[in-house]
């Protein structure tokens, strides 16, 4: 049985941030289909828990998460097909 790599209420938010890109709150809100204020509250909670961090200030502020630990990315790659 495979378990989701991220648990909790904010799993979708953390999953988006785990791609390594810096996200704005407006982009996260659009991707999640939530209000920007809802995303800001969730990010504040995650930041207090040390699960995300912000860079920049005000309109230039972006959010990042550390990469998933213990998740083997090689499992996501397709096997090479035999030639011939």
KEZA-643312 format. One line per field, with one value per atom (N, C-alpha, C, O, CB): residue number from 1; z, x, y negated. Coordinates in steps of 0.2 Angstrom, whole numbers, plus 2048, in hexadecimal, padded with zeros to 3 digits. Atoms other than C-alpha are relative to their C-alpha. Glycine has a CB too. Example, Ala and Ser with C-alpha at 12.3 -4.5 7.8 and 13.67 -1.06 7.14 Angstrom:
// KEZA-643312
n	[1; 1; 1; 1; 1; 2; 2; 2; 2; 2]
z	[800; 827; 800; 803; 806; 7FF; 824; 803; 804; 7F9]
x	[804; 83E; 804; 809; 7FB; 7FC; 844; 7FC; 7FF; 802]
y	[806; 816; 7FA; 7FB; 800; 806; 805; 7FB; 7F5; 7FE]
//
This chain:
// KEZA-643312
n	[1; 1; 1; 1; 1; 2; 2; 2; 2; 2; 3; 3; 3; 3; 3; 4; 4; 4; 4; 4; 5; 5; 5; 5; 5; 6; 6; 6; 6; 6; 7; 7; 7; 7; 7; 8; 8; 8; 8; 8; 9; 9; 9; 9; 9; 10; 10; 10; 10; 10; 11; 11; 11; 11; 11; 12; 12; 12; 12; 12; 13; 13; 13; 13; 13; 14; 14; 14; 14; 14; 15; 15; 15; 15; 15; 16; 16; 16; 16; 16; 17; 17; 17; 17; 17; 18; 18; 18; 18; 18; 19; 19; 19; 19; 19; 20; 20; 20; 20; 20; 21; 21; 21; 21; 21; 22; 22; 22; 22; 22; 23; 23; 23; 23; 23; 24; 24; 24; 24; 24; 25; 25; 25; 25; 25; 26; 26; 26; 26; 26; 27; 27; 27; 27; 27; 28; 28; 28; 28; 28; 29; 29; 29; 29; 29; 30; 30; 30; 30; 30; 31; 31; 31; 31; 31; 32; 32; 32; 32; 32; 33; 33; 33; 33; 33; 34; 34; 34; 34; 34; 35; 35; 35; 35; 35; 36; 36; 36; 36; 36; 37; 37; 37; 37; 37; 38; 38; 38; 38; 38; 39; 39; 39; 39; 39; 40; 40; 40; 40; 40; 41; 41; 41; 41; 41; 42; 42; 42; 42; 42; 43; 43; 43; 43; 43; 44; 44; 44; 44; 44; 45; 45; 45; 45; 45; 46; 46; 46; 46; 46; 47; 47; 47; 47; 47; 48; 48; 48; 48; 48; 49; 49; 49; 49; 49; 50; 50; 50; 50; 50; 51; 51; 51; 51; 51; 52; 52; 52; 52; 52; 53; 53; 53; 53; 53; 54; 54; 54; 54; 54; 55; 55; 55; 55; 55; 56; 56; 56; 56; 56; 57; 57; 57; 57; 57; 58; 58; 58; 58; 58; 59; 59; 59; 59; 59; 60; 60; 60; 60; 60; 61; 61; 61; 61; 61; 62; 62; 62; 62; 62; 63; 63; 63; 63; 63; 64; 64; 64; 64; 64; 65; 65; 65; 65; 65; 66; 66; 66; 66; 66; 67; 67; 67; 67; 67; 68; 68; 68; 68; 68; 69; 69; 69; 69; 69; 70; 70; 70; 70; 70; 71; 71; 71; 71; 71; 72; 72; 72; 72; 72; 73; 73; 73; 73; 73; 74; 74; 74; 74; 74; 75; 75; 75; 75; 75; 76; 76; 76; 76; 76; 77; 77; 77; 77; 77; 78; 78; 78; 78; 78; 79; 79; 79; 79; 79; 80; 80; 80; 80; 80; 81; 81; 81; 81; 81; 82; 82; 82; 82; 82; 83; 83; 83; 83; 83; 84; 84; 84; 84; 84]
z	[800; 800; 800; 804; 806; 800; 7FC; 804; 803; 7F8; 7FC; 808; 7FD; 7FA; 807; 803; 803; 803; 809; 801; 7FD; 805; 805; 809; 7FB; 7FB; 80F; 803; 7FF; 7FC; 7FC; 81C; 803; 803; 805; 7FC; 824; 7FC; 7F6; 802; 803; 820; 7FA; 7F5; 805; 805; 816; 7FB; 7F8; 803; 804; 80C; 7F8; 7F5; 7FF; 807; 7FB; 7FF; 7FA; 7FD; 800; 7FF; 801; 7FD; 806; 7FF; 805; 7FA; 7F8; 806; 806; 7F6; 7FA; 7F6; 7FD; 805; 7EA; 802; 7FD; 800; 7FE; 7F4; 7FF; 7FF; 807; 801; 7F3; 7FA; 7F9; 803; 807; 7E1; 7FF; 7FA; 7FB; 800; 7E5; 7FE; 7FE; 7FC; 803; 7DD; 806; 80B; 7FA; 7FB; 7E7; 7FE; 7F8; 801; 802; 7E7; 804; 809; 802; 7FC; 7EB; 803; 800; 7FB; 7FD; 7F5; 7FB; 7FB; 806; 805; 7E7; 7FB; 7F9; 7FC; 804; 7DC; 803; 800; 7FD; 7FD; 7E9; 801; 800; 807; 7FF; 7EC; 7FA; 7FA; 802; 807; 7D9; 7FF; 7FD; 7FB; 802; 7D8; 805; 803; 802; 7FB; 7E8; 7FF; 802; 807; 800; 7E4; 806; 808; 7FE; 7FA; 7F4; 800; 7FC; 806; 800; 7FA; 802; 805; 805; 7FE; 7FC; 807; 80A; 7FD; 7F9; 80E; 803; 808; 803; 7FE; 811; 800; 804; 7FD; 801; 80A; 804; 807; 7F8; 7FB; 814; 807; 80A; 800; 7F9; 824; 801; 806; 802; 800; 81F; 800; 804; 7FA; 800; 81B; 807; 809; 7FB; 7F9; 82C; 805; 808; 803; 7FB; 835; 7FE; 802; 7FF; 802; 82A; 802; 803; 7F9; 7FE; 82D; 807; 809; 7FE; 7F9; 840; 801; 806; 804; 7FF; 83E; 7FD; 7FE; 7FE; 803; 834; 7FA; 7F7; 805; 806; 825; 7F9; 7F4; 800; 806; 819; 802; 808; 7FD; 7FE; 818; 7FB; 7F5; 801; 804; 810; 7FE; 802; 802; 802; 806; 7FD; 7FA; 7FA; 802; 802; 805; 80A; 7F9; 7FC; 809; 7FB; 7F5; 804; 803; 804; 7FA; 7F9; 800; 807; 7F2; 7FD; 7F9; 7FB; 803; 7EE; 804; 803; 800; 7FC; 7FC; 7FC; 7F9; 806; 803; 7F6; 805; 80A; 7FA; 7FB; 7FF; 7FD; 7F7; 802; 801; 7FF; 805; 80B; 7FE; 7FB; 807; 7FF; 7F9; 7FF; 801; 80A; 7FC; 7FC; 807; 804; 7FE; 805; 80A; 7FC; 7FC; 804; 802; 7FD; 7FC; 7FE; 80E; 800; 801; 808; 800; 80C; 7FA; 7FA; 806; 806; 7FB; 7FA; 7F8; 7FE; 805; 7ED; 7F9; 7F7; 800; 806; 7DD; 7FA; 7F5; 7FE; 805; 7D3; 7FE; 7F9; 801; 800; 7D6; 7FB; 7F8; 806; 805; 7CB; 7F9; 7F4; 802; 807; 7BC; 7FC; 7FF; 800; 804; 7AE; 7FF; 7FE; 7FA; 801; 7AB; 7F8; 7F4; 801; 807; 79A; 7FC; 7FF; 7FF; 804; 78C; 7FC; 7FA; 7FB; 804; 783; 7F9; 7F6; 801; 807; 772; 7FC; 7FD; 7FE; 805; 764; 7FF; 7FC; 802]
x	[804; 800; 804; 809; 7FB; 7FC; 807; 7FC; 7F6; 800; 803; 804; 802; 807; 803; 7FE; 803; 806; 807; 7FA; 7FA; 814; 7FF; 804; 805; 801; 80C; 7F9; 7F4; 800; 807; 7FE; 7FE; 802; 801; 802; 7F4; 7FB; 7FA; 805; 805; 7E7; 803; 800; 7FD; 7FD; 7F4; 804; 809; 804; 7FB; 7FB; 800; 806; 7FD; 800; 7F6; 805; 808; 7F9; 7FB; 7FF; 807; 80B; 7FE; 7F9; 80F; 802; 808; 800; 7FE; 80E; 802; 807; 7FB; 7FE; 80E; 807; 80B; 7FA; 7FA; 81C; 806; 80C; 800; 7FA; 827; 803; 807; 7FD; 7FD; 82A; 807; 80A; 7FB; 7FA; 839; 7FF; 804; 805; 801; 832; 7FD; 7FA; 7FB; 802; 82E; 7F9; 7F8; 805; 807; 81B; 7FE; 800; 7FC; 804; 811; 7FA; 7F7; 7FF; 806; 802; 7FA; 7F6; 7FE; 805; 7F7; 800; 7FB; 801; 7FF; 7FE; 7FE; 7FB; 807; 802; 7FB; 7F9; 7F6; 803; 808; 7E9; 7FD; 7F8; 7FE; 803; 7E6; 800; 7FC; 803; 7FF; 7ED; 7FC; 7FA; 808; 804; 7E4; 7F8; 7F4; 802; 807; 7D3; 7FE; 7F8; 7FC; 801; 7D4; 801; 804; 804; 7FE; 7D4; 807; 80A; 7FB; 7F9; 7E4; 801; 806; 802; 800; 7E0; 801; 804; 7FA; 800; 7DD; 807; 80A; 7FB; 7F9; 7EE; 805; 809; 802; 7FB; 7F7; 7FF; 804; 7FE; 801; 7EF; 804; 807; 7F9; 7FD; 7F5; 807; 80B; 7FD; 7F9; 806; 803; 809; 802; 7FD; 808; 800; 805; 7FB; 800; 803; 806; 80A; 7FA; 7FA; 810; 806; 80B; 7FF; 7FA; 81D; 802; 808; 800; 7FF; 81B; 802; 806; 7F9; 7FE; 81D; 807; 809; 7FB; 7F9; 82D; 7FF; 804; 805; 801; 825; 801; 802; 7FA; 7FF; 827; 804; 805; 7F9; 7FD; 831; 7FF; 7FD; 808; 801; 82F; 806; 80B; 7FB; 7FB; 83B; 7FD; 7F8; 805; 802; 839; 7FB; 7F9; 7FC; 805; 82C; 7FA; 7FB; 803; 806; 81B; 7FE; 7FD; 801; 802; 816; 805; 804; 7FF; 7FB; 827; 801; 805; 806; 7FF; 825; 7FE; 7F9; 7FC; 801; 826; 801; 804; 805; 800; 824; 803; 802; 7F9; 7FD; 82E; 800; 7FE; 808; 800; 82E; 807; 809; 7FA; 7FA; 83D; 7FE; 7F8; 803; 802; 83D; 7FE; 800; 806; 803; 834; 806; 80A; 7FB; 7FA; 840; 7FD; 7F7; 802; 802; 840; 7FC; 7F9; 7FD; 804; 837; 804; 808; 7FB; 7FC; 840; 7FD; 7F8; 802; 802; 83E; 801; 7FE; 803; 7FF; 845; 7FA; 7F9; 806; 806; 834; 7FB; 7F7; 7FD; 804; 82C; 802; 7FE; 7FF; 7FD; 837; 7FD; 7FD; 807; 802; 831; 806; 80B; 7FC; 7FA; 83B; 801; 7FD; 7FE; 7FE; 844; 7FD; 7FD; 808; 803; 83C; 806; 80A; 7FB; 7FB; 846; 800; 7FA; 7FF; 7FF; 84C; 7FF; 803; 806; 800; 847; 7FA; 7F9; 805]
y	[806; 800; 7FA; 7F9; 800; 806; 7EF; 7FB; 7FA; 7FD; 805; 7E1; 7F9; 7F8; 800; 806; 7CF; 7FD; 7FE; 7FB; 803; 7C6; 7FB; 7F9; 7FE; 805; 7B8; 801; 802; 7F9; 7FF; 7B9; 7F9; 7F4; 805; 806; 7AB; 7FC; 7FE; 7FC; 804; 79E; 7FC; 7FA; 7FB; 804; 794; 804; 801; 7FA; 7FC; 7A2; 7FE; 7FE; 807; 802; 79B; 7FA; 7F9; 7FE; 806; 78A; 802; 800; 7FC; 7FE; 793; 804; 803; 805; 7FD; 79E; 7FB; 7FC; 805; 805; 78F; 7FC; 7FB; 7FA; 803; 787; 804; 802; 7FD; 7FC; 796; 801; 805; 807; 800; 794; 7FD; 7FD; 7FE; 804; 789; 7F9; 7F5; 804; 806; 77A; 7FB; 7FD; 800; 805; 76A; 7FD; 7FB; 7FA; 802; 766; 7FA; 7F9; 806; 806; 756; 803; 808; 7FA; 7FD; 758; 7FF; 803; 7FB; 801; 752; 806; 809; 7F9; 7FA; 760; 806; 80B; 801; 7FA; 76D; 800; 805; 800; 800; 767; 802; 805; 7F9; 7FF; 768; 808; 80B; 7FC; 7F9; 77A; 804; 80A; 802; 7FC; 780; 7FE; 802; 7FE; 802; 777; 7FE; 7FF; 806; 803; 76E; 7F9; 7F6; 804; 807; 75C; 7FF; 803; 7FD; 801; 754; 7FF; 801; 7F9; 801; 750; 807; 808; 7FC; 7F9; 763; 803; 806; 804; 7FD; 767; 7FC; 800; 7FF; 804; 759; 803; 804; 7F9; 7FE; 760; 807; 809; 801; 7F9; 772; 800; 803; 804; 801; 76C; 7FE; 800; 7FB; 802; 763; 806; 807; 7FB; 7FA; 774; 804; 807; 803; 7FC; 77D; 7FD; 801; 802; 803; 771; 800; 801; 7F8; 7FF; 772; 807; 808; 7FE; 7F9; 785; 801; 807; 804; 7FF; 782; 804; 807; 804; 7FC; 78B; 7FC; 7FF; 803; 804; 77C; 7FA; 7F8; 7FE; 806; 76C; 7FB; 7FD; 801; 806; 75B; 7FD; 7FC; 7FB; 804; 751; 7F9; 7FA; 803; 807; 73E; 7FD; 800; 801; 804; 732; 7FE; 7FD; 7FB; 803; 72B; 804; 80A; 7F9; 7FD; 72E; 804; 808; 7FA; 7FC; 736; 806; 80A; 7FC; 7FA; 743; 807; 807; 7FF; 7FA; 755; 805; 804; 801; 7FA; 766; 806; 807; 801; 7F9; 776; 805; 803; 7FE; 7FB; 786; 805; 805; 805; 7FC; 792; 806; 808; 803; 7FA; 7A1; 806; 806; 803; 7FA; 7B1; 805; 807; 804; 7FB; 7BC; 807; 808; 7FE; 7F9; 7CE; 802; 808; 802; 7FE; 7CE; 801; 7FC; 7FA; 7FF; 7D6; 7FE; 801; 808; 802; 7CD; 805; 804; 7F9; 7FB; 7DB; 804; 807; 805; 7FC; 7E4; 7FC; 800; 801; 804; 7D6; 801; 7FF; 7F9; 800; 7D9; 807; 80C; 800; 7FA; 7E5; 805; 802; 7FF; 7FB; 7F5; 7FF; 7FD; 807; 801; 7F4; 806; 80C; 800; 7FB; 7FE; 804; 800; 7FD; 7FC; 80C; 7FE; 7FC; 807; 802; 807; 806; 80B; 7FC; 7FA; 813; 803; 808; 805]
//
